Amino acid sequence: MIPPLPLHKQIPFQKEAFALLLSFRYVDGRPLAQHSFFVLLNQEKVLIELNEQGHSQTLWMNQDNRGTLIINHCEMIHHQTGYPTHKQIFYLQDFEGTSTILEILVLFPPIIVDLSQTTALTAPQLNYFIHNGNNVLLFIHGYNTLLGNFGCYPESYDIEQRIALSEPQFKNEHAFHSNLIFKKSQDKRTIYCNLSEPNEICLSFPELSLCYNHYFSHHRAEFNPEGLGEHHAILNGTGACQWFSHMEYHFNRAAGFYKNYQDYTRILGIHWPSGNGLTDFKEAERLADHFAEALYLLIEQLINTKLQIHIIAHSLGCRVALQMMKALITQGKAGCIEHTLFWQAALPNTALTSEPLFEEAYQSAKKITILYSVKDTILQTLYSSTSLNAFSFHQALGYAGIKRDDPLARSLLNSGRLINVDQSPYLLGHSYMKVPSKTLMQEIFQDYIIGGQFGIRRFGTYSLA
């Protein structure tokens, strides 16, 4: 086998050869600088090293040896479809002349802070949010959630047509569908793959086009949004990484994103060790209080960078957020958060009232939205249990909404600083917003979370005011 061509020993320029300069940049225009990875040039592996301007050293290729250049990288943007892909293939005969610049657009990598490991963003991560609208949206997951892994791009498929009840949530036993076995590749997929959207599936995975209607149509949200199956986990990840992929995609949709990933905005995913495997909910609450201190340090960095801050927290993640907000007030930082949304919060429904547990925490946010559902049986049955919760005489905030007969709550509601949203008609379970229906997207995501009269007015480069 011919060894890879070292970049520092380039072929001398000849008439029959041409030069190819690889130029990488993020979709917002900034260069992907000082990065090393391998490309396949005519089946030979070549090391690429980018400089500070995002350019590689020039590759010299002989036109008589036409072939392909294959580039693997994190979620590149396909120049024709606009979809993210981990691999792009370039046919060298398509390039002409003695010098050609091949520009590759790359999505910024996902941004996750594990509060048990770090409490600060790196300079490139901060710059991403600064250049992408000077605002940041944090999403904090809930109880008993491992960090998990991102999904992957399937390497190959084993497709078998059959009639079967292969997954228990499928009600129609006579429906044909495909049993697909994905072989996992090493290429991570950090963008949510919408299994209910045929165009997206078929563009990303052309091999599935013939069997799509028989298989992926079963993965609509109304079937089983809280247990989406093995194939979903392979494509979209597990644990907190799956949550971040889901929520990031749907926040983008609510802001107006549609298929063009040059308009895609990354969120800031917050992972905290949330009592994984614990059955003692009080201990999990203690963990939430502990990691609220770590979150405070991160928020302080964002404040000092003068970023506009939005926070969305789910379930017990709401306690992490609220305790952090209380710490902000003790440090004299009132009104530093633009909007906080508590989504099916595992908090007592007195949390934003005159009771002293979270006293004055509300003052750290200019606006607070509570999203609750009386169909949330998890909060209804478990949270109010005397064996799990110290507030045994209070219902959960995410189940019943704010306690309206409190003077402070009434004052906040009347002033518009507090918005109490009953989403019971749309959410039938504790995690159903992970894969929202079209109705839920319109009624909650687009009206009360991002956009509309009540939601977040800026998300990335989207201006929704």
N, C-alpha and C positions, 0 to 999 in steps of 0.2 A: 504494500500500500504506500502511495506517495504521502510523505509527511505533510502536515499543514504548512502553509506558506507563512513564514514569520513576517510580521509587518515591518520590521526594521531591515529586512533584506528584500526589498521590492525589486520586481523585474524591471530592468532598464526599459525606458520608453522606446517603443517601436511603432512603425506605421500601422501594423496590424493589431496593435493593442490599444486599449482605452482605459481611462482612469475612472473609478467610481468612488465618490466621496459620500459616506453615510452621514446624514445630519439628523440628529434626534432632537426633538423639542416636545415639551408638554403642550397640551391643547390650548393652554392660555398664552402660549408664545415664548415662555421661558425655556432656556436650554436644559436638556437633561445632561448635566455636567459630571465629569469625573466618575464615570461608571464603566465597568468592565463586564463583558459577557461574550459568549461564543456565537458565531454564525456558521452556517454550513454553506460553503462556496464550492459548487460542483462536487458535493458529497464529502468535502474535506472540512474539518473543523478549524476555524480561524478565530483567534482571540481578537476582540475589538476593544479598544480603549479610547474613551471619549475625552476630549479636552474640556476646558471650562466653557467653551462656546457650544458644546454639544456635538462637535464634529469628530469623526474618526480619522485615523490616518488613512491615506488614500490606498484603496485596493486596486492593483493593476491586473487586468485580465485580457487574455488574448481572444480576439473576436473569432478566431478559427476554432476555439474551444468553447463554443456557446453552451450554456447550461442554465443553472438556476442558482439563485441566492435565497437561502431560507433563514429568516430571522425569527428567533424566539425571544419574546420579551413580555413584560407584565402589561397585559391589556392594551396593546396597540390599537389604533383606530384604522379600520380598513378604509382606503381612500375612496372607494365607490359606495359601499353600503353605509358607512358611518358607524358600524357596529364594532364593539371591542373584540379583539381576537388575540390569542397568545402566540399565533404564528402567522407570518405573511411570506408568501413565495413570490419572488420576482424573477421573471424570465429575462436573462441577460440580453437576448436578441432584441428585446424591446428598447434597449438603450443604444443611442447612436452618438457618434462624435468621439473626440479624443478625451473629453472630460464631461462627466455627468454627476450632478448632485442628486442623490436619492434621499428625500426627506421623509422621516418616519414620525408620525404623531403618536404620542404616548399619554395615556391617562395617568394622572398623579396617583401614586399607590394609596391604598386605604390608610386612614389615620386612626389608630387605636391607642389609647392610654390604659395600661393595666396599673391600677392604683396600688397594687402590691409591689410593683417594680419601679415605677417612676411617677413623678408629679409634674413633669414639664414637657413641652413640645420642643422639638429641635428647630433650629433656625429655618431650614427649608420648609418644614411644616407650618411654622408661623407665617412665612412669606407666602405660602399657598393661600392661606385665608386672607392675608392682607391684599394680595393682588386679585383675589377672587371675590371682590365686593366688600372687603374689610369687615366681614361678619363671620360668625361661626355658630353652628348649631350642634349642641351636645345631645347625644342620646344615651341614657343610662338604663341598662337592662334591670330585670327584677331578680327575684329569689331563686336560689338553687340553679344557677346557670354557669356551666363551665365555659372557659374561653373558647374551646372547640377549635375548628379549622375552617378555612375557606374551602369552597368547592373546587372542582377541577374541570378541565376540558376532557371529555371522554377520548380515550385513545382509539378505541374500536368498539364495534357493536356486535352483539349476537342477538339477532331478531328472530323470534319464533311466534307465528300466529297461532292462537289457540282460543278456545272458549273456556273460561275458568273464572272462579272467584279468587283471583290471585291476591286481591287486597280487600279486606273486610268492609271498607267504607263504600265499595261499589255496590249499589243496591240492585242493579239490573243484571241478573245472572245470565241472561241470554245475550248480553252485549259482547261483540267481538272486540278484542283489543290485543295489542302486542305485548309480549313479555320481553322487555329489553334488558340485557345485561351489559353494563358499561364497564370496560376495563379502565381503571383510573390512570391518568397520565400524571407526570410530575409537574405539569403546568397549572398553576393555581388560577382559579377564576374568582376574581374579587368583585365582580359585577353580578347582580341578581339576574338569573335567567328566568324569564316569565313563562312558566309552563302553560299558562292559559292563553298565550298569544301565538297563534300558528306562524305568522310571518317571522317573528323573532326566532322561533325554534328552527324553522326551515332554513333561514339564512345562516344561523350559527352552525347547524348540523344538517347539511343537505341529505345525508343518508336517512334521516328520519321522515322525509317529506311524504313518502308513500304510506307510512303507517301512522302519521300524526293524528288523523281524525279518529283512529281507532284506539289510540292510547292516551295521548296527552290531554285530550279533551276531558278525560276523567279527573284531571287534577285541578278542576275549577274550585274556587274557594268554598262554594256552598257544600261540597262533598265532605271535606274534613280539614278545615284550615289549621287545626291544632296538631294534626298528625299526618304529615304530608308524604311520608313514605321514603323508601330507600333511594329512589332515583332523584328525588328532590334534594336529599341530603348530599348526594354525590355532586350534583350540579351547583347547589347553593350553600353548601357547608353545614356546619353543626354548631351548637352552642351559641355563645355570644356573637361569633363571626356570622352565623346565619341571621341572627337578629339584625346586625348592622347592615348586612347586604340587603335584607328585605326592606328595612325602614328607610335606608338611604334612597333606594329606588323609588319608593312610594312618595317620599318627600319631594323628590325631583319631579315626579309625575304631577303632584299637586301644584307645583310651581310653574308648570308649563312645559317641562321636558318631554320631547317625543322623538325617540329613535336617534337623534343626532347627538352622539356622545361628546362632541366638542362643547355642548352646553351642559354637560353633567357636572354636578357639584358633590364633592365629598363631604360627609358629616364628620364630626369628631366622636368616635365611639368610646364610651367609658365602660371598662370592665372592672368589676370589683369582686373579690372572692366572697360570694353571696351565700355562704353556708352550704356548699355543695354536699349533698347527702344528708344534711341535717334534718331532723324531724322536730327539733327544738326551735320554734319560731322566735322565742325571746332571745336566744343566742344569736340568731340571724339578725335581729334588730340591733343587738350590741355590735355586731360586725358592721352593720350599716352606719352606726354612729361613729365607729372607729375610722372607716374609710371616707367619711365626710370630711375629716381633717385633711386627708390627702387631696381630696377634690378641691378643698379651699385653696391649697397652694397652687394648683393648676389654674383655677379661676383668677387668682391674684396675678399670675403671669399674663393671662388674657386681658385683664383690666389694664395692666401696665403697658401692654402693647396697643391699647386703645381700640381693641376690637369690639364690635357690637355683639353681645352675647345672648343667645337663645338656648333654653334648656328644655328638653322633653324627657321625662322620666316615666318608667312603667313599673307598676306594682311596688315592691319593696325598694326599688331604685328611687322612688319618690321620697323615702325617708332619708336616703343619702343626700338628695338634693336639698331637702328642707333643713336638715341639720347644718349643711354647708351654708345655706342662706342665713341661718341664725348666727353662724360665726361671722359672716360678712357684716352684720349689724353691730355685733360686739366690737368690730374693728372700725366702725364709723363709715362703712361703705354702703350707704343707702342708695337705692335706685340704679345700681350698676348693672343689673341684668334687665334686658329689654322685655323679655317675655319668658315665663316659666309655665310649662304645661304638665299637670299631674294626670297621668293616664291610668285609670283604674288603680288608684293609689292604695297600697296596703298601709294606710294611716287611719287613725281615728277621725271620724267626721267632725271633730272639734279642733282639728289641727290648725285651722286658720281662723280661730275664734279668739275670745278673750282669755281662754284657759292658758296657763303659763308654760306648758311643756315646750312649745315652739314660739315663745313670746316674741313678737315684733319681727319674726323672720320674714313676714310678707313684705316688709318695707324695703328689702333688698331688690325687689323686682318692680318694674313699672306696671306690669300687667301679669295676672295669673289666671290660667284657665284650668278648670277641673272637668275632666271627662269621666263620667260614671255610667254604670249600667246595672240595673236591677236584675238582669239576666246572668250576671256574673256569679255563678254558684260557688266558685272558689272563695271569693271574698265573703259571700253570704254565709257560708257554712263554716269555713275554717278560721277566718280572721276573727269572728266574734266569739269563737270557742274559748271558754275560760282556761282550757289547757294550753292554748297557744298565745293568747294575747292578754296583756295586762289591763287593757281597756275593755274589760268584759261587758260593760254596760253601754258600750258605744258601737255603732255600726261602722263599717269601713267607709272611708271617704270615697273610694272608687266604686262602692256599691250603692250608697245612698245619697252621695253628693254632700255639699256643705250643710252644716247644721244652721238652718235659716233663722231660727229664733234668737240667735246671738246678736247683740248690738253691733259688734265689730264686723261680723259677717254681713249684716244688713247694710252697714255703711259702705263696705267695699263693693258689694253688689250694686248698690244705688249709684255709686260714683263711676262704675264701669271698670274699675281696677281688677275686679274679680268677676269671672264669667263661669257660670255653673251650667254645664251642658249634659242633658240626659241623652245618652246614645243607646239606650236600651233597645229601640227598634232595629238597630243595625248590628250590635255586638251581642252574640249569644253565648260567648265564652270569654275566659280571662285573657286569651291570646289571639282572639279572632282578628285583631287589627293587623296582624302580621301579613295576612294575604287578604286585603280588603276587597269586597265586592264593588261593582261600579257605583252602587247607591252609597256605600260607605265612603268611597273616594269623594263623591260629590258633596255629601252632607257633612262629613267630618273633616277629612283631610283638606279639602279645598276651601271649606268655609271657616273652620274653627282652628285648624292647625297651621297651614301655610296658605296665605292668600285670603281673599274675602275681606269682609268688614272686621272680623274678629281675630283672624290668625296672624302669623308672623308676617311682617310687611316686607322684609328683605331676606332672601335666601340665596347665598352665593351672589352671582351676578344678576339674579332675577330681582327686579324691582316690582313689588306687588302693591305699592301704595296707591 
